[in-house]
Amino acid sequence: MPPEVRPIRPDERTAWARSVGVPFLRPVTEDPADDEQHWEQPPLDRTWAVVDDDRFVGNAAVLDRRVNLPGPAGVDCPVVPLAAVTAVGVHPSHRRRGLLGRLMQAMLGDAVRRGDPLAGLQASEAAIYGRFGFGVATFAARRRIDTRRSSFSGKVPDVEVRLLGPSEAAEVLPGLFEKSIARTPGQVDRTEETWKWEVFDDFPAWRRGRSANFYAVSDDGYALYRAEPIAGASGHRLHVHEVCAVSPDAEAALWRFLFDIDLALEVEARPRPVLDPLSFRLVDPRALETTGVTDFLWLRVLDPVALLTARAYRAAGQLVLDVGAPTAAVLEPDPAVGRFVLDASPDGASCVPAPARRAADLRLGVAELGTLLTGAVTAWDLAAAGRLEELRPGALGVADALFATRPAPWDITGF
């Protein structure tokens, strides 16, 4: 019998958690105190396993999330449901059997039936998910700075920053986070479980030899960081995981607090925006080194009509988009495939299926539509890479004007 892909039963959660560890080379022991088992549990009816001879040999799940789409200038972003795909993997003993495709079919089909307009994930390997229609929707940079070169070129805002313990921080960080991300496209929301497992429980096995979390908080923002001794030096490196602030002044004050900590010789921060406002605050912008840039959030469009209508546009224009199927066509029919008329302006937008005889302006795939949705990459750049085709002269210019996004899409929440 071929392996079966099915939702798990209530009594199979532990076995499923152990299965998840195998493809990621993090085997979970039978000890219930194993830290690898302490993470957010997906809904039971959105948790799948590949079962072969009564053994789990693959796994996947979906978390119920929401994500920001680009919004009007100076206004909170529109928010849409997101089927957040997580824990996807097939055991090395069962590779090359089409099991990943069957898991994706189960998850995406379930999302369509539930009415989710969008699915998303973070890719462990960047070559895997484009063929299923996922496109890169946000990028993240890793930054490093020697604190001795961190002088600001302007006045430092006079903002009080205080250190809180985990229980105190749990009372204020979620609210500050929600306010700080409200106008940034690409940001994914968090649940109580996300905060518990990812931030406040702070299991020792997750620290990688670094300190426990520090929570630096002001009235309008917070910084989350750990400290690590630098070998051969009489000081520490701060690993900054989040700096979230409601205003630029609040963010500047938090960075100044971090740079001025005694014994902090170096600061490393990620994920950060690719174009980081922090560098323009420095007397020496080169002091803020970029040590890496990578993809972060990938999006798979499931309902293009709903999504293209929901997001905001900074210009006016009309486009007919011819959206082709991904190479791994796991949805039949695929609701994202077809020809769509987008009529948009700063006052609002409409998107409807195109009449049969209506000529297309641009031809692209489902993955490229996911990238355009957030404005992570311009239509011109996609065309230059051979990922989008201009069918009507001037259509690329219209697309670039329509999908331009400020601020740039950015996400700090994994799943």
C-alpha positions in Angstrom: 0.0 0.0 0.0 1.3 3.5 -0.8 1.8 5.9 2.2 -1.3 7.6 3.4 -1.6 11.4 4.0 -4.2 12.2 6.7 -5.0 14.5 9.6 -3.7 13.2 12.9 -5.8 11.9 15.8 -5.8 13.5 19.3 -3.6 10.7 20.7 -1.0 11.2 18.0 0.3 14.6 18.9 3.5 13.4 20.6 4.3 11.0 17.8 3.7 13.8 15.3 6.0 16.1 17.2 8.7 13.5 17.1 8.2 13.0 13.4 8.7 16.8 12.8 12.1 16.7 14.3 13.5 14.1 11.9 13.6 16.0 8.6 15.1 19.0 10.4 17.8 16.9 12.0 16.5 17.6 15.5 15.4 14.3 16.9 12.9 14.5 19.7 13.4 12.2 22.6 10.7 10.3 24.5 11.3 12.6 27.5 8.2 14.8 27.8 10.5 17.5 29.2 12.4 17.7 25.9 12.6 21.3 24.9 12.0 20.5 21.3 8.4 19.6 22.1 7.7 23.0 23.6 6.3 24.9 20.7 3.0 26.2 19.5 0.5 23.3 18.7 -1.3 23.7 15.4 -5.1 23.0 15.3 -5.7 19.3 15.2 -7.8 19.4 12.1 -5.0 21.3 10.3 -2.2 18.9 11.3 -1.3 16.2 8.7 1.0 13.1 8.8 2.3 10.8 6.1 1.7 7.3 7.5 3.5 4.2 6.1 3.0 0.9 7.8 1.7 2.6 10.9 4.7 4.8 11.2 4.9 8.6 10.7 7.3 9.4 7.8 6.2 12.9 7.0 4.4 15.9 8.5 2.9 19.3 7.9 0.5 21.7 9.6 -1.2 25.1 9.2 -1.6 27.8 11.9 -4.4 30.3 11.7 -2.7 33.7 11.2 -3.3 37.1 9.7 -1.0 39.2 7.5 -0.8 42.9 6.6 -1.2 43.9 3.0 0.0 47.3 1.7 -2.1 50.1 3.0 -2.9 53.8 2.2 -0.3 56.4 3.2 -0.5 57.1 6.9 -3.2 54.5 7.6 -3.1 51.1 9.2 -2.7 48.2 6.7 -5.6 46.0 5.6 -5.3 42.6 7.2 -6.3 39.3 5.7 -6.4 35.7 6.9 -3.2 33.7 6.3 -2.9 29.9 6.3 0.6 29.8 7.9 2.2 26.6 6.7 4.7 25.1 9.2 6.5 21.9 10.2 6.7 20.6 6.6 9.0 17.7 6.1 9.5 14.1 4.7 11.8 11.6 6.4 15.0 10.8 4.5 13.8 7.2 4.1 10.8 8.4 2.0 12.2 11.1 -0.3 11.5 11.3 -4.0 8.1 9.7 -3.7 5.9 12.7 -4.3 4.9 12.9 -0.6 5.7 16.7 -0.3 3.3 17.4 -3.2 0.6 15.4 -1.5 1.1 17.3 1.8 1.0 20.6 -0.1 -2.2 19.5 -1.9 -3.8 18.6 1.5 -2.9 21.9 3.1 -3.7 24.2 0.2 -6.9 22.4 -0.7 -8.0 22.7 3.0 -7.2 26.4 2.9 -9.2 27.0 -0.2 -12.2 25.2 1.3 -12.0 27.3 4.4 -11.9 30.5 2.4 -8.3 31.5 3.3 -7.2 33.9 0.5 -3.5 33.4 1.1 -1.0 30.8 2.4 2.4 31.6 3.6 5.6 29.9 4.9 9.3 30.3 5.7 11.4 28.1 3.4 14.1 26.0 4.9 15.4 25.6 1.3 14.7 28.3 -1.2 14.4 26.0 -4.2 11.5 24.0 -2.9 8.4 26.0 -2.8 8.3 28.2 -5.9 7.0 25.3 -7.9 4.0 25.1 -5.7 3.2 28.8 -6.3 4.9 30.5 -3.3 6.7 33.7 -4.1 9.1 35.7 -1.9 7.1 38.5 -0.2 9.6 39.9 2.3 13.3 40.0 2.7 15.4 40.2 5.9 18.9 41.5 6.6 21.4 40.6 9.3 23.3 43.6 10.6 26.4 44.1 12.8 27.9 47.2 14.4 30.9 47.9 16.7 29.3 50.0 19.4 32.3 52.3 19.5 31.2 53.5 16.0 27.5 53.9 16.8 27.4 57.7 17.3 24.2 59.3 16.1 24.4 62.3 13.7 21.5 64.0 15.3 20.0 64.6 18.7 19.1 61.4 20.7 15.4 61.4 21.7 14.9 61.8 25.5 12.9 58.6 26.1 13.0 56.5 29.3 13.9 52.8 28.7 13.5 50.3 31.5 14.3 46.6 31.8 11.4 44.2 32.7 11.2 40.6 33.8 9.3 38.1 31.6 6.0 38.3 33.5 6.0 42.1 33.4 7.0 42.1 29.7 4.2 39.7 28.9 1.7 42.4 30.0 3.0 45.1 27.6 5.0 43.7 24.7 2.0 42.2 22.7 0.2 45.5 22.7 3.4 47.4 21.6 4.0 44.9 18.9 0.5 45.3 17.4 0.8 49.1 17.3 4.3 49.0 15.8 3.5 46.6 12.9 0.1 48.2 12.0 1.4 50.2 9.1 4.0 47.7 7.8 3.0 45.4 5.0 4.1 41.8 5.2 3.9 41.6 9.0 2.3 38.5 10.5 0.3 38.7 13.7 0.9 36.6 16.8 -1.3 34.6 19.2 -0.9 34.2 22.9 0.7 30.8 22.2 3.3 32.5 19.9 4.3 34.9 22.6 4.4 32.1 25.2 6.5 29.6 23.4 8.7 31.9 21.2 9.4 34.8 23.6 8.5 34.5 27.3 9.1 30.8 28.2 12.7 31.1 26.9 13.8 27.5 27.3 17.5 27.1 28.0 18.1 24.8 25.1 17.0 27.6 22.7 19.7 30.1 23.9 22.7 28.6 22.1 25.0 29.4 25.0 23.7 33.0 25.2 21.9 34.7 28.1 18.3 34.6 28.8 16.1 37.2 27.1 16.4 40.8 28.1 13.3 42.9 27.7 14.0 46.7 27.3 10.8 48.6 27.2 9.7 52.2 26.7 6.2 53.7 26.5 6.2 53.3 22.7 8.4 50.4 22.0 10.6 47.5 23.1 13.8 45.6 22.3 14.3 41.9 22.8 17.9 40.7 23.0 20.4 38.2 24.5 24.1 38.7 25.5 27.0 36.4 24.6 30.6 36.7 25.9 33.1 37.4 23.1 36.0 35.0 23.2 39.3 36.7 24.0 37.6 40.0 24.8 36.5 41.6 28.0 33.0 42.3 26.7 29.9 40.9 25.1 28.0 40.7 21.9 24.3 41.6 22.0 22.0 39.5 19.8 19.0 41.7 19.1 16.0 39.8 17.9 13.4 42.5 17.8 13.3 46.3 18.0 9.6 47.3 17.7 8.5 50.9 18.1 5.4 53.0 17.4 7.5 56.1 16.3 10.9 56.8 14.8 12.0 58.6 18.0 11.0 55.6 20.2 13.0 53.3 17.9 16.0 55.6 18.0 15.9 55.7 21.8 15.9 51.9 22.0 18.9 51.6 19.7 20.8 54.2 21.7 20.0 52.3 24.9 21.4 49.1 23.3 24.6 50.7 22.0 25.3 52.4 25.3 25.1 49.2 27.5 28.3 48.7 29.5 30.4 45.8 28.3 28.4 45.6 25.0 31.2 45.8 22.4 29.2 44.6 19.4 25.6 44.3 18.4 24.1 41.9 15.9 20.5 42.3 14.8 18.2 40.2 12.7 15.7 40.3 11.0 16.1 43.9 9.9 14.7 45.7 6.8 17.0 45.6 3.8 17.0 49.4 3.7 17.4 50.1 7.4 16.6 53.6 8.7 19.1 53.0 11.5 22.1 53.5 9.1 21.0 57.0 8.3 21.0 58.0 12.0 24.7 57.2 12.3 27.6 59.6 11.9 29.3 56.8 10.0 26.7 54.8 8.0 29.3 52.3 7.0 29.6 51.2 10.6 26.3 49.3 10.3 27.5 46.3 8.3 25.2 44.0 6.4 26.4 40.5 6.9 23.6 38.8 5.1 20.3 39.2 3.2 17.8 36.4 2.8 14.2 35.7 1.9 11.8 35.6 4.9 8.1 35.3 4.2 6.8 33.5 1.1 3.2 33.9 0.0 0.9 31.7 -2.1 -2.1 33.5 -3.6 -5.3 31.5 -3.3 -7.9 34.2 -4.0 -6.5 36.9 -6.3 -9.8 38.8 -6.6 -10.1 39.2 -2.8 -6.4 40.1 -2.3 -6.0 42.5 -5.2 -9.2 44.3 -4.1 -8.1 44.4 -0.4 -4.7 46.0 -0.8 -4.1 49.7 -1.3 -2.5 51.4 -4.2 -0.6 54.7 -4.4 -1.4 55.4 -8.1 -4.3 54.9 -10.5 -4.3 52.4 -13.4 -5.8 49.3 -15.0 -4.1 46.0 -15.7 -5.2 42.7 -17.1 -3.1 40.0 -15.5 -2.8 36.6 -17.1 -1.8 34.3 -14.2 -0.4 30.9 -15.1 -0.3 27.6 -13.1 2.7 26.7 -11.0 4.8 23.8 -12.3 3.6 21.6 -9.4 -0.1 21.9 -10.0 -1.5 20.4 -6.7 -4.8 22.3 -6.9 -7.4 21.3 -9.5 -8.9 23.7 -10.3 -6.4 26.4 -9.0 -8.4 29.5 -8.0 -5.4 31.7 -8.5 -5.0 30.7 -12.2 -6.8 32.8 -14.8 -7.1 36.2 -16.3 -8.0 39.1 -14.0 -8.8 42.8 -14.6 -7.4 45.1 -11.9 -8.8 48.6 -11.8 -7.1 50.5 -9.0 -6.5 54.0 -7.6 -5.7 55.6 -4.2 -9.5 55.6 -3.6 -9.9 51.9 -3.8 -9.7 49.0 -6.2 -11.7 46.3 -7.9 -10.6 43.0 -9.4 -12.8 40.7 -11.5 -12.2 37.8 -13.8 -11.5 39.1 -17.3 -13.9 38.6 -20.2 -12.9 35.8 -22.5 -11.9 38.2 -25.3 -10.0 40.7 -23.1 -6.3 40.8 -24.0 -3.8 40.5 -21.2 -1.2 43.2 -20.3 1.1 41.1 -18.2 1.7 37.4 -18.0 3.1 35.9 -14.8 2.9 32.9 -12.5 1.1 32.4 -9.2 4.5 32.8 -7.3 5.2 36.1 -9.0 1.8 37.4 -8.1 2.6 36.6 -4.5 5.7 38.7 -4.8 3.9 41.6 -6.5 1.2 41.5 -3.9 3.4 43.0 -1.2 5.6 45.0 -3.5 8.7 43.1 -2.4 10.1 43.2 -6.0 9.1 45.5 -8.8 7.4 44.2 -12.0 10.3 45.6 -13.9 12.8 43.5 -11.9 10.6 40.4 -12.3 10.5 41.0 -16.1 14.3 41.5 -16.2 14.7 38.1 -14.5 12.4 36.4 -17.0 9.7 35.8 -14.4 7.1 38.2 -15.9 6.2 39.1 -19.5 5.0 42.5 -20.7 2.3 41.9 -23.4 1.3 45.5 -23.9 3.9 48.2 -24.2 3.8 50.4 -21.1 2.2 47.8 -18.9 5.4 47.4 -16.8 5.4 51.0 -15.9 1.7 50.9 -14.9 2.4 47.8 -12.7 5.4 49.4 -11.1 3.4 52.5 -10.2 0.4 50.5 -8.9 2.3 48.0 -6.8 4.9 50.4 -5.3 4.8 50.0 -1.5 5.9 52.3 1.3 7.2 51.3 3.8 8.9 48.3 2.2 7.3 45.0 3.2 9.0 43.4 6.2 8.2 40.6 8.7 9.8 39.6 12.0 7.5 36.8 13.0 8.3 33.2 12.0 6.1 30.2 12.2 
